[in-house]
Amino acid sequence: MNKESKIYVAGHRGLVGSALVKNLNEKGYTNLVVRTSSELDLRDAVQVAAFFKEEQPEYVFLAAAKVGGIVANNTYRADFIYENLMIQNNVVHQAYVYGVKKLLFLGSTCIYPKDCPQPMKEEYLLTDVLEYTNEPYAIAKIAGIKLCESYNLQYGTNFISVMPTNLYGPNDNFDLEKSHVLPALIRKMHLGKALEQNDWDSLRADLNKLPIEGVDGSASDDAILGILKKYGISRRLPAGTANSTSPSWEGQEGASVQVEIWGSGKPMREFLWSEDMADACVFIMENRDFADVTPSAVEGPHANTGEIRNTHINIGTGEDISIKDLAELIKKIVDFKGKIYFNTEKPDGTMKKLTDVSKLKSLGWSYIINLRKGISDLYAWYL
């Protein structure tokens, strides 16, 4: 890419897309093309074809996707597989039709098997069954990898797939129904802190910016306490005292606030700052081609078969943390004084998901922002 290249960033308002736009701007790329979902529905093949015919971008970052946490993935299973398949099929095909020089497709490490050996190497793709709760999303992303590989092999295109670990950063999703674990914990701890301090101004300001199931800052105290309790943020009193769900006991001595977290807290997760992820993507687009990742595709079980597989690139830190330790770290950074309750009747999901980033490091890139600094920066951004 050169500084005047026409670059289309699909999904520019999302967590990754906004970080990509920021990184490209900082590096002097001046000819960026973006569209909101209301301006261009990437699920619509006719609209996508018309867009590519009009704009004819030279480079494409495909960061647009329907994403969410365990609850959303398991609830909206049809939406997650259908919408993601449509988005990537339309964009990748039109990138081929209109001769895009290079496309970067962003997937997710949930493509790997539920009981994948750790750390997860690229060659472990399709070696066992997937985690059930996000299987539809994972299958869509696997299809995206194979779509890029197949167009490269049949048509000689230069489409690269990257699989980021769990991402967090500016413009993250803090909707408690649909967000991933890290931003959800930040918001829950923040609301818990406001509740334990009886800071109703902060509670109402937060809900005005992002209502929970339609409950905003104008709702009654009881309605706010009710919706907070539904999402695991509740007051607790010593045994034998008044009903802790009623605002009448505000400020009573001995009152505390509890934040509920799904699962045991034992699962291990890896997290990468979204702006580091964007930097890795731009680095790959500037310096690496499909040919650079093809030789490694014949390692492992497919060695010496002549088959080209597993050309995707893991992007992560290669380091993980338990959900329990993550919650304690966020609690400290937010300065929440209450209790954390792990609800073991709720699912844990995959117990360990750590990427092997050997391929990425061999290509010349490593992460910069550590987790403590990243969480502090994200909480400051949220405030």
N, C-alpha and C positions, 0 to 999 in steps of 0.2 A: 504494500500500500504506500502511496505517497500522500502528501498533505492535502492535495486537491482531489483525491479519489472520491467518487460518490459512494458513500457508505450508508446502507440501510440498517438501522437498529430496530428489530421487531421486538416489541414489548418494552419500549423505552421508559415507561413510567413505573415499571416493576422494580423489585429489589436489585436484580442483576442488570436489567436494561438501563436504569438510571445511573448505576455505577459505571457502566460501559460508556455512556454519553459523557459523563464527567471525565473519565480517563482519556477518552479520545480528544475532548476539548482541551484538556491540559497538555496533551502532546501535540497540539497544533493542527488537528484535522478539522477542516473548516466546512466540508461539504457533506454534512450529515442529513439523512432523510429519515423522518419519523412520522408516524401516524398514530392517533389514538384509536382505541377499539371502536369508537363511535364513527370515526372517519373511514376506517378500513376494518371490516370483519374478516379476520384471517381464516375463519371457518368456511367462508364463502369462496368457492373456486373461481367464480366469475369476477368477483371484486379483486381477488389477488392477481389474476391474469391481467386485468385492466391496469392495476397499479404497476406491475412490472413492465408492461408495454409502455406506459407513460414515463416512468422514472428511469428504468433500465440501470439499476445500481450496479456498481462494479464489485462491491463486497457486501456480504450480508452477515450480520450477527443474529441468529435465530434464538432470542431469549424469551419470546412470547410463549406462554403456557398457562394452563389452568393448574394451580398449585394449592396445597393445603396440608394440614396436619392429619393425624390418625383419624380423628372423628370425621373430618370432611371427606377424606379418601374413602373411608368405609361406608359413609352415608350416600355420597353422590357418585357411586361406582360407574354408572353408565356415562355420566357427564365427563368424568375424568378420562375415560378411554376414548370416547367419541371426539370430544373437543380437541384433545391433544393430537390425536391421529389426523384430524382434519387440518389443524394449523400446520403441522410439519409437512404433511403430504403436499399441501398447496404451495407452501413457500419453497420447499426443496425442488419440486417439479418446475416451478416457474423460474427458479434460479438456473436450472439446466436449460430451459427453453430460451432464456434471454442471455445466456452466455456469461453468467456471473463468474468472475475470476476465482473467487474463493468464498466459501460459506463456512461459518462455524456454528454447529448445532450444539445446544446446551441440554444435557440430559440430567441424570441424577444417579447417585450411588445406590438407590433403591432397586436398580436393575439387577443387583447381585442376589444370589440365593439367600433364603432366610437363615440357613445354617452354614453360611459361606465361611471357608477357612479365613483366618485373620493373620495379617492384614489382607484386604481384598485386592487381588491382582486382576488386571484386565482379562487375563486368560480364564478367570473363573466364571465369566458370563455364560449363562445357559447350561450350567453343570448340575443344577438341582432346582427344586421348587422355590417359588418366591414367597415372601411374607404375604399372608392373605389380605391384611387390611389395606395394603396399597398395591395389590396385584394389577388392577386395571391401569393405573398410572404407570407402573413399571413396564408393563407390556407395551404401552404406547411409546415409551422412551426407548425400549429395545428395538421396536420397529423403526424409530428414527435413526438409530445407529445403523441398522441394516439397510435402510433407505439410502443413507449417505454412502455407505460402502458399495452398495449395488450400482448406484449411479456412477461412482468413480470407476468401478471395474468395467461396466458396460459402455459408458460414454466418455470416460477420461476426464471427468470433472474433478475439482479440487475441493471436496467437502470434508471437513474434519469434525469429529464429534468429541466433546469433552464432558466428563462426568464429575460435576462438583459434589463435594460432600455437603453437609448441612451448612447453609449460608445464613448470615445475619448481617444487618447493617442499616444505614439510612434508607428510608422509604420501605422499611419492613412492614409486614402485616401484623397489626396488633388486635385484630378482631378475635375475641376469645373463642368464638365458635370455629374459626377456620385457620387460625395462625399456627405456626410451628412452635415447638416447645420453648425456645429461648425468648423470643419476643413475648410469648404468652406469660412466661414466668416474670419477666420484667414488669409487665402491666399488672399482673395479679399482686406482686409484691408492692408495687406503687399504690394500688388501690387499698391493699391491706394496711400499708403505712398510714394513708390518709384516714382510714377507718379507725385505727387504733389511737390516732391523735384527735379524733372527732373533728377532722378538718373537712367539713361539708362543702366548703368553697372549692377545694381541690377535687373532691369527688364529683361535684356537679360540673366543674369545668372539664374534667376528663370525659364524662359521659356526654357532654354537649359536643365535644369534638368527635367522639366515636361512640354513639349509642350502642347498647347491648340489647339485641332483640327489640329494638324500638324504644327502650327505656333510656331517656336522656336526662339532662340535669334539671329539667322542669318537673320531673316526676316527684311523687311524695317520698318521704323518708322510708316508709314501709315498702314501697315499690322498689326503691334503690337497694335497700337491704335484701329484699327478696331475690332480685336478679343477681346480686353479688353472691348470695348464698348458693344459688343454682350453679354458679361457676366456681364454687369452692372457696369463696372468700367470706368468712363468717366470724361473728363474735362468739366468744365463749366466756362463761362465768363459772365461778366455783360451784360445786354441787349445792343444791338447795336454794339458790338465788333466783332472781326473776328470769323470765323468758328472754334468752339472749337475742332473739330475732326482733324484739321490740325496741324502737328508738327511746322508749321511756327509761331504759337503764343506761343511757349514754353516760360515760364518765364514772360509772360506779367503781369503787375500789376493787381490785382483783380481776377486773375485766381484761380479756386478752383477745387477740384476733388470730384466727387460724387460716392458713392457705393450704388448700388441698391440691395434691399433685397425683395424677393417675399413675398407677403401677407401684412397684417396689422401690424405685430409685436406683436399682442395681444396673440397669442397662447402661452401656458405655456408648458415648456419642462423640463425634469429631465435629468441630465447628470452624468455619473459615469466614473471615471478614469479607463482605461482598466487594469492597473496593480492591482487596487483594485478588479476588477471583477475576474481577474485570481486568486487572493488570496482567494476569496470566493469559486471559483470552486475547487481549491486544498483542501481547508478546508473541503468542502462537501465530496469530494472523500476520504479523509483521515478519516473522522469522522462520516459520515452519510450514511444510506442505504435506499432503497426504503421503507422498513418497517417503517422507522422513519417519512415518510411523508404520509403514507397511512391513519392513523387515521383522519387527518384533512380533508381528501377527502370526508368524509361523513357529513361535516358541511354544513350549508346553505340549499339551496333548495333540496339537495339530502340526508338530514339527515334521518336516520332510514330507508332508502330504501335498504340498503345492497349494494348499487352501489359504486364502487371505481372510483372516478373521481377527476380531478383537483389536481393531485399529484405533479404538477410542482411547482417550487419555484421562486418567483420574486426575482430578485437581483437589488438593486438600493440604492438610498440615502434616499428616502422618502421626498425629498425637490425639489422644481422646481423654474424656473425663466422664465419670459416672453422673447420671441425672441428679443423684443426691448431692454430690459435690458441686455440681453446677448450680443447683438451687441454693446451697449455702453461700456460694460465691456471689450470686445475684442478691441474696438477702443482705449480705454485708455491704455491697456497693449501693443498693437502694436505701440502706439503713432501716430496714423493716425489723422490728423488735419482736414480732409475734412468733407463732409456732408454725412449723411445716408438718403436714400430715400426708403420709403416702398411703393412698387407697389401693391396697393390694387386690381388691375385687375387680379393679379395672386392668385392662391389658397393658403389658410392658412393650409389646412390639418386639422387634429383633433385639437380642440381648447385647450384641456388639456389632458395630459397623465402623471399621477403621480402614481407610484406604491405604493401599501401597502406592506411594508417589514416586517410585524409582524411575519410571518412564519420564515423568514430568521433570524431575531433577536432571535426568540425562539430557533433556532437551534444553536445559539451562535456566530454569526458573524455580524459586522458592518463595514461601510466604514471608510477610514482614510483621503484621499486627498480631500480638499475642492475645489470648482470650480475656484476661483481666482488663487490658486497655480497651479492647473492642467493646466489652460490655459497658464499661464506664462511658465510652464515647457514644454508644447507642442510647444509654439512659439519658445522657445529656441532650442528645438529638430529640428523644421522645418528649422530654420536658419542654 
